[in-house]
Structure formats: structure tokens, C-alpha cells
């Protein structure tokens, strides 16, 4: 995305914005401010939806959705609020990630629909946009749940309606919206028991609150901490996922180790780097700083020259990101994906691990999209996976509860015939694939696969990321926990203990086969040892062990 860390408008420009109505440029400033403030509070929002399970990505998904929306609108600049809103909503739709991102995209879809055919937006139109955003978001969820982002949007809309009746100005209406959002977020635990049990408020609602609070802060001239200058220990500077963050204009990755001069100012250093590139990270250890940045081709040497002006350069690393991506693509292409003929049914599967991807490939999927817990693919990425396949019959297996909505939206925006099988994990996806009939009809495959996923049960073993009590199960941070069909069932000191407790909850009498998929950080030897533990206790059950390489979960267990 283009650099959005720009200077806040001066007092004169803010005054112009306060004078309703506002045009497309003014709307973009509001959107930008919302994105910046959400980004500033991203990690806090993430922390709210980490119950005992490592699922803390709501903030990230909402930021990525807003970034895609802003980028689309920024590329199609207009002084017309209707045009600006349309492009913002389109970008949000295609960039939507996770449940929170998809619902947020629906809010902006409705919001923008109200702006159609309008040059400017006054308080009355803002109120109607809030109404349309609320209505569209509720309609986009099959079974709306109160105590979520939906509730917060509903309460903020009610505040906008009241503010209009009170003849409020734009800033006064935003103040009312933000105040109502704050109160609504605080009430979410009373509406959603699991939040109360976990001792948190709703993360999606909190994210939405920050977006509108950012708009208000901009109008009030308050800081949005847009520079994001954060100094971390060098050991914590993780650049391993740099390839996942490549955007247009990011041709080169530059990493520089340097010893700064005595008058080194981190904030100034960071602000100057934002003029050169994006994806900026700065770490420090034993007096040596490491700077990471992505730049365009013609700017790849600028970070070096600038760093030399503030300190002594010790080491320089420069990589062509496109070449890295090509190498990455080559590695992915090593999978033997199914060849699809025109008119056949093709399956696209989301997979969180290399081992699981290999299994999906062996079962006949035509395309694989990397993704899973804390790494939800966007609608655009899902669509791209099947748009070029030589058939108009597509089945999507999201294999994660937080990707189902994005998959459904991907199906809606494509002209191809699509069916989304709501698989919530890889074992359900495997069960669905075993029913695939490529030359059958889309409807026949959908019916058969839906039946298949109802016949498999799934266990998951992971480490608790916080202390909590949910549905009578007490969990201490760092304990091993087990989930059965997505429900927390036990905590234990060891993986073996969690397996034992999980198996007691499962209806093993009805099960014939058990399959272990071991994740990253677990060796084959360790997995085999855990398998021996199960075989000793349940000698009458068939047990298979496969490498999954999925993150977060030491074991995913299929019961069939």
C-alpha cells in the first residue's frame, strides 16, 4: 500500500472538514485517520480475542482490510464522496480477511451505498450511511450474534440518529458515535457469555470503535501515533515473514546493521525512513541497531545513504523481493496439484501447513491457498486461486471457522459457479476431498461433501496463551489445552495428559480410526512416541501419523 503515515491536516484544513458537507478528499482524510488509529492499537485488539487458543488476529485482519480499502480509494482519488466510498468499499471487499474483516467490509459496503450519487456528505448523509452500514452487516451474517462488532455498529448508528435530531455538527455527531461505541464495547461481555468468562471485551467491536475514534481524533487535532516508531530488542526483530507483506512498489528488501551517532533520534530516523519505503522495523541490541525496510527499485540505495548519515554501517543485506517471491512460488509449485479439465469440478483448499498441503494435493485439490489460524487469506487471494482454472465449477474448502465468511464472499464476487463447504479444520477438509467426483455435478459434490464433514470429529492440542476459565474448564497460561470440535474440554501439564483427557471426552466407541497430524516444533520421533502412548491405551483403534507442519497446534487429531 502507498505510505499513509502522512502529516495530520493543519488547523485550517480541519476547520474546513468541520464545516459540513465534506467532499471526497475530506472523506479520505477520515478513512485515513481511522486506519492510522486502528493500526496504532492493532496489537491491543489482537490480544482481546486470545482466549486460551492462539487466535489473536482480529486487529491484524481489520488493519489489512482497511489498508486494502484505503489503497483502492487512494488509487482512484476523487472529490466525489460517492466515488470515494465506492472504491473504498470495493477495496475492503477484496482485501477482507477473517470474520472481522469480512463484516467490516460489509459495513463499508452499506456505508458507501448510501453515498452513491452524492458529491458531498453532510450529517444527514453520514447518519444514513451508518444505517446502511449497520443493515448490510447484519444481513451479511446468517445468524447474527449480539455482543460483537454488529452490536457496536448498531449502537453507534443509534447515536448518529439521535445526534441528527439534535442538529449536531459533524464533529458533534462523531463525538456521539464514539461515545456510544465506547459504551457498547464495554457492554459486550454482558451480551456474550464467553467474553465475560474470558475477562475481555469483543475484539471486533473494539477495532470498529478505534476506527471512528481515529476520525474524531483527527478532527480534534490529536495525535494518531502514525509514525509507529517502536524500538524492540534485536532478538525480537522477526523478519522471517517479510515475504508475506510485499506490496506494490516494494521491489527490494534492505536490512542494515549500524552503530548510531551520539545524537541519534529514533523518531526522526523512523520518520525519514517513511519517505523512502514501507514495512519499516527497527531493533536494538548491545548498541547495534538493525533497520529493515522495503523500497522501490529506484530507491533501494537511499536507506544505505541515509543510515550512513546517522551512524557507522556495520552490515548491509539487500534482496530482490520479486526474485524471492518467484523462488517461493517455485517451492509451492512442487506440490502435485490435480489437473482440471473444462467442465470438471475443481477444489480450492486453504491449508495452514506444508504437510497438510501435501495431503490435500494427494487427495486431488486443484489449488492451495496458504492460511489458517492468525493468517487468514483475503477474498482477493481466494478468488485469484481459482479464477484461472479451466473450469467454471469451483468448490472452496476454507478449513478454518474464521475463513468461511471470506470464502463465501469470494464465491459471490466470482462469475464462476461456486460452492463453499464450511469446513472448520483440515480433517473435515480431508473427509470432503474423499467424496470428490471431478466429473460429477457441483450440486452432487456439495451434498456428498456436506455429509462427509458431519461424520468426522476433530481434536486440537495447543498451549494456552492466557489464564481463563471457560465453561467450567480452568486454564493457566502455558498449560497444554485440548479442544474437541472447537470446544475447550480440558487443560493439562503435558501433551500426554491433554490427549488422555481429550480421548475421555470423545465418543471413541463409535470411532474406528484416529489420525495424528503433528505441527511445527514437534519432531517425528516425538509424534511417534505420542502415538505409542495412544496405541498402548487403545489397542483396538487404527492410528495413523502424518506430518502437518501447522503452526500453533502441536497436534490436530481426526476421529472417524
N, C-alpha and C positions, 0 to 999 in steps of 0.2 A: 504494500500500500504506500501511497505517497506520504511524505512526512506530515503528520498532523500536529506535531508539537510546536505550533506556531504561537506567537505572542498574542495574549488576550487583546481584544479590541480596546482602544483607548476610551476615555470617558465620553468623548463626543460621539463615537460610534455606538457605545452602549446607550447613550441618550436617544439616538436615532432608533435603536431597536425597541426601546421602551415606548416609543410613540407608535402604537398600533395604528394601521396594519404594518406587517413586515413583509418583505419580499423574499425571493428565493435565496439571496445571499444571507439575509438575516436568519432564515431557517437553517441554512448550512452551519452558521455560527452556533446555533442552539444544538444541532446534532453533534457538532464537533466538541462542544463543551461537555455534553452528556457522555460522549465516548471517552474523553480525557479523564473525567472524574471517575467513571466506571473502571478505567484502566488503573488509575491510582489505587482503587480499592479492590482490585481483582483478587488478590490473594486472600483478603478477608472473606470475600464472597465464597471463594473456593472452600475455605475452612468450615463454612456453615453446613455444607452437605456431606461432610465426612462423618457418618455415624460411626459405627465400628468398621465399616467397609471402606476401602480406599477409593472413593468415588468423587473426590473433591475437584470437580472440573466445571461447575456451573459458571463461575466467574470467567474462566477461560473461554468457555463456549459462547457466552454472551459478548465478550470482548471481540472474539473472532467474527461473530455475526455482525456486530456493529462496524467493525473495520471493513468488512466486505461491502456493507451498505454505504458507508462513507466514501469508499474508493469508487464505487459505481456512480454515485451522485457527483463526486468531485471530477470525474472524467466527462461528465455531461452537465457542466455548470450552466445554470440558468437563473435569471432573476425572477422567474415564474415559480411560485410555490407549488403549483400543481405538477409541473415538470420535475422539479427538485424532489418532491415527495415520491413521485412515481419511480424515479431511478433509485432513490434510497430504499424503497420497499423491494424493488427487484433485486438489488444487491443483497439485501437481508435475506430474501428467499433463497437465492442460490448459495449464499455463504452460511446458511443456518446450520448449526452443529448442536447435537444433543437436544433433549426435550426443551430445555430452557431457551436455546437459540431458535428452535422452530416456533415456539409460542411467541417469542419476541418478534420474529419475522411476521407472524400473523397480526400482531398488534400494529406494526408499521404498515402492513398491507391495508388494514382497515383505515388507519390514520391517513394514509396517502389517498385512499379512495375518496375521502371527504374533501380533499384539497383539489380534486380534478376540476379543471376548467376555471380555476381561480388564479389571478395574478398575485394577490397578496392575501395574508392571513390576519384577521382581527381576532378579538377574544371570542366572538361568537363562533367563528370557524374553528378555532382551537378547541372549543368545547365540543363541537360536532365531530371533530377529528378524534378526540378522546372517546366519544361514544362509539364511533365506528371501529376504533381500535379494540375497545372492550368487546363489542358484539362479535367481531370477526375472530378474536382469540377464543372466546367461549365456543363458537360454532366449530372451530378447528380441532377441538378436543372431544373425543367420543363420550367420555364420562368425566366431565369437569369436576375437579376436586377443590373444595374451598380450603383456605389456609395456604394458598400458593400464589404465584405471580398473578393468576387470574383474579383472585380476591383483591390484591393490592391495586391492580388496574381498575377494577370495579369501584373501589373506594375513592381512588384519585379522580375518576370520572365524575362521581357524585359531587366531589368537592368543586370541580370545574363548573358543574351545572349550577351549584349554589352561588359560586363567585360571579357567574354571569348575571344571575338575578340581582345581585348586589351591585351591579355596574362596576365591577372590578377592572383595573387596568391589566395589561399583560403581566407585569411583574407581580401584581397582587394575586392574579389567578394562579401563576406559578407557585407563589408562596402558599396558597391554599392547597394546591395539588401536592406539593412536597410535604406539607404538614400532615395531610391526610394519609399520604404514603408512609410516613414515619409511624403514625399510629396504627395503620393497618398491618405493617410488618411486625410490630410489637404484639399484635393480637393473633398472629398466625399460629403460635403454639396452642392457643385455646381452641382453634378450629381443626387442627391436625394433630392428633394424639402422639404420633411418632416424633414430632418436633418437640413436644413437651417432655417426652421421655428422654430424648437426646439432649435436652437443655439448650436448644438453638432455635432461631427464627428461620423462616423459609429463605433459602438462598436465592431463588429466582426472584422473589418479591423484593429482597434486599438489593439485588442488581438493578431492577427496574427503578427502585427508589433513587439509587445513585445516579442513574441517567438523568432523571428530572431534577435532582438536586444540583447536578453539574450545570444544567441550563440556568437555574436560578443563581448559582454562584457566579457564573459568567456575567449575568445581568447586574449583579451587585458588585462586580469588580473584585471578587475574592479569588484567591489562588486555587488552581486546579492541580498544582504539583505536576505540571505537564512534562517537565524535563525528565522525571523519573531517575534522577541521578542517585543510584544506590551503590554503595561500596560494600562488597562482600569479601569474606576470606577467599584467598586464591583457591584453596582446596574445594570450595563450594561452587566455583565458577564452572558450571557444566555446559560444555559446548557440543556435547555428543548429539544433540537433536537439532543442530543448525540447519540441516537439510530440510527439516520439516517446516521451516519458517521462511523459505525462499519466496520472494515476491518479485513482481515486475521491477526491473531496474536494479536488481541485486545480482550483479554479474560475478563479483569477486567477494570472497571472504578473506579478511585481513585480521591477523592476530599479532599483536606486538607486545613484547615484554620490555619494560623500561623502568629506570630509576628516576623519579621526578626531581626537579629542582626544588630548592627550599621554599619558594613562594608558590608552590603548586596549589591550585584551587580546583577541587573536584567538580563543583557545579559549573564553573566556567569551561573546564575541559569537556564535560559532557555536552554542554550547550553548543560548543563549537563543532563537536562531532555530529550533532543532529543536522548540521548544514551540509555534511559530507555524505552521510549514509544512514542506514537503519540497523535494526537488530543489535543495538549497542549494549554491551555488557562490560563492566569494569570490576576487576578483582584485585586484591592486595595480599601479599604475604612476604614477611621479612624484608620490607622496604622495596620490594619489586612489585610493580603493578602490571597487570595483563589487561589489555584492551582488545575487545572483539567488535568487529563492525562488518556489515555488508555494504558494498558500494557498486555504483555503475562502472562500466568498463573505463570510461574516461576519467574517473575519479579514484582509481584504485591506488595511485601513489600518494594521494593527498593525505590520508591518515598517517603515512610514514613521515612526510614532511612536517605535518603539524605536531606529531608526537616528539620529533627531534627538537622542536622549538620549546618544549616544556620539560625535557629531561634527556637522559642518556639512553638511547635504544640499545637493548641487550640482544634481542632476538626478534626476527620477523618471519611470519608464516603467511603465505598467500596461496589461496586455492581458487581455481576456476569453478564456480558453483555449478555451472551448466554441465561441465565435464563430470563433476561429482554426481549430479543427478542422472546423467547418462549411464554412469557406472552402476548407480543404484538401480536404474531401470533394467540394465542388463542382468543384474543379480536376480531381480524379481522375475524376469522372463525365463529364468532357468526352470521355473515350475512348468510342468507339462499340463497346461490347461486344455480343456476339451475343445475340439474343433466343432464349430457350429455351422450347419448348412441353412440356407434360406428356408424359412417356414418352420424350422425346429424350435423347440423351447430351450432357451439359454438361461443359465442360472448365474447370478452375481452374488457372491458371498462376502460379507465383512469378516475379517479374521484378525485376532489380536496377536497372533504369534506365528513364527515361521513353521514350526512343526504342525500346527493346526492348519496352516495354509497348504502344506504338502498333502495332508489328509483330504482336505476339500478338493484339491486338484486331482487326486487319485479317484475321487468319487464322481468326477465329471463336471465341475463348475467351469464356466467359460471365462470368468473374470473374478479377480480377488481385489478387494479394497482393504488396505490396512486400517485397522481401527478396533476400538473396544473401550474398556474402562479407562476413563480420563483421556481418551484420544478418539473422540467421535468425529467421523468424516462429515464433510459438508454435503448439502444437497447437490452442489455442483460437482463434487468429486464422485458421488454415486451415479449421477447422470452420465458423466464422462466415461464411466466404466462400461456402460452398455450401449451408448449411442452409436458407436461404430461397429457393433457386432452385426453380422449379416442376416439378422432376423428381426421381426417385429414382435416376437413373443418372449417376454422377459419375466423371470421370477427373481425377486430380491430376498435374500436371507440376511437380515440385519444382525442377528446373533448377539444382540445386546438390547436390553429394555430401553436404554437411552438413545438408541439409533432408530427405533421403529418409526417414530414420527418423521424423522428426516427421510427415511426410505419411502414413506407414504407420500411425502411432498415431492420427492424425486419422481415417483410414479406419475403424479398429477401433471408435472410440467413437461413430461416427455410425450411425444406423439405416438410412441410405441405402445402396444398392449402390455400392461404390467400387472403383476400380482405380487403383493408383499405378504410373505409368510411371516407372522410375528414371532420369529424365533428369538428367545431371550438369552441364549447361550450356544456355544459350539456344539454340545451333544444334541441339542434339538436340531441344529443345522445339519449335522451328520445324518440324523434319522430322516430328515426331509429329503436329503440327497439320495438315500437308498430307495426312495419311491419315484425318482425321476424317470420319466419316459420321454426322451427327447422328441420322438415323432408323435407323441400324443397331443391332445389339445391343452391349451392353457388352463381351462376350467378343470379338466380331469386331473392334471398335475397339482393344481391348487387344492382340490378336495382331498386327494390322497396324502399330500404333504401335511395338511392341517390335521388329518387323522394321525399321522405318524408322530408329530411333535407332542400330541397328547399322551402318547404311550411311553415317553422317556422322562425320567426324573433325574435331577442334577444336584450334586453336592459340590460345594466350593470350600476350600480351605485357604485361609489368609491370616494376616496379622492385624490385630485391632490397632487403629490409629488414634483412638481416644477412649477414655473410660466412660462408660454409659451403662444404663440398664434399660433394655428394651424387651417388652413382653415377658417380664419375669427372668430374663437372662442377664446376669451381671457380668460385665466385661471390664477388665482393666487394660489400659493401654499397654501394648506389647504382647498381650496374650494371643494364643492361637484361637481362632474362632472358626466355626463351621456354619454354613448356610445350606438349607435344603429347599430346593425350588425357590430360591431367593429370600427365604425367611431365616433369620438368625435363630439357631437352635441350641448352640452351646458355646462355651469357652473352655479352654484347657491350657495347661502349661506346655504341652508338647503336641506335635502333629499327630503322633500315635494316639494320644488321648482324645484329640478332636475327632479323629477318624472313628474311634470306638463309640464316642457319644453320638456322632452323626449316624452311624450304622444302626444304633439302637432306635433312632427316630425314623429311619427309613423302613418301609414295609418289605423287608428282604425276602419274606416267604413268597411273594409274588414276582420276585426278580430272578432271572436266570443268569444274566451276565453283568459283570461290573468292569468298567474301563477307567483306568487312570490316565490322565493327561497331565504330565508334570511340567511346571513352569520354569522360567528363568531363575537361576540361583539354586535349582535342585539338580544334582547330578543323576545320571542313570543308575549309578550304584545306590544312591540314597532312595531313588524311586523303587528299585528292586527290593530294597530292604523293607520299605513300607508295604510293598506287595506281598512279601513273605509274611509280614505281620497279619495281613488280612487273610491270606490263604490258610494260615495256621488256625485262625478263629472260625473261618467259614470255608471248610474244605470242599463243600458241595457246590460252591459257586465258581463259574468260569471267570477268570480275571485276566484282562489284557492291560499292558502298559505301553503308552506311546509318549513320545516327546512332543510337548505342546509349545514350549518357549513363550508362553503368555506371561505378561507382567502382572504383578500384584498378587496373583493367586498361585500358591505353591502347588496345589492340586485342583484340577477340575475332574469330577467323578461322574460318570454316566451310569445310571441304574436302569437296566432294561429286562 
